[in-house]
Amino acid sequence: MVEINWTILTYIVIALFAISGFSRGWWKEALTTVILVIFIILLQIPGIAEAVIELYNEVVDLIWSLLPDTVQSGVASTAETIFSVELDDPPFQIDIGDPANWLFIFLILLVLAVLLSRIFLPQGARPGAVYEVTPLGGFLGALIGGFNGFLIINLVREFIYGRLLPGERFPTEIAQAQGGQAFATASSGVGIRATSVPGFTIFDSFIPWVLIGLGVLLFLLLLRNRVGLHSRNGFRRIDYRVPYGYRQARYRRE
């Protein structure tokens, strides 16, 4: 049995995300917060999550049915050869009650947050210019980054317990709560026990709605600091601003 101190793990995750936030700046970290809040909305309002996943399954089913039989068999054989998995009919369907699927969606959203931050605030957006984080921007980024780490570790805990995952499975088959400790068993048969688990989460009481409101405010702040509308000669033009806490440093190419 392998024991993991959940409190220490939480501190480590918060510290790592704070360090990352210091280098990335507050704007990129705030965008990650908005993505995390979107996921919290899916957990708080299961009807939205169920509708989105049902729409996805229907679209995938429709696309799969339109493919020729030779293409379907080719995809199925490739998946079985490379990944050693047998595709269902129709394939690539998401089971809304499976915690593993929600963990996968969660990871996809985190990757999406990183990609969007690089798209909307790239390095070298203009020739000869790069965006640098100021000390104040780094400090604010560390605060928001640490907060993101706190949100992520709490979301991971919900995946383990499965309390708020949409669907009918409760609790999850991979873990159960007992005496303030979380138990899980890996596929290798090694038992994992999390100790010093707090008796509350961010999903208790009205806290999720506060986080959702905070996410909306951060989203508006992101737009305000990055995008501006200007009128000239009767036309409106979108200008991209350098966000507060960043500076545009020019360099010479050798």
Secondary structure by P-SEA (a helix, b strand, c coil): cccccaaaaaaaaaaaaaaaaaaacaaaaaaaaaaaaaaaaaaacaaaaaaaaaaaaaaaaaaaaaccaaaaaaaaaaaaacccccccccccccccccaaaaaaaaaaaaaaaaaaaaaaccccccccbbbbbcaaaaaaaaaaaaaaaaaaaaaaaaaaacccccccccccccccccccbbbbbccccbbbbbcccccccccccaaaaaaaaaaaaaaaaaaaacbbbbbcccbbbbbbcccccccbbbbbcc
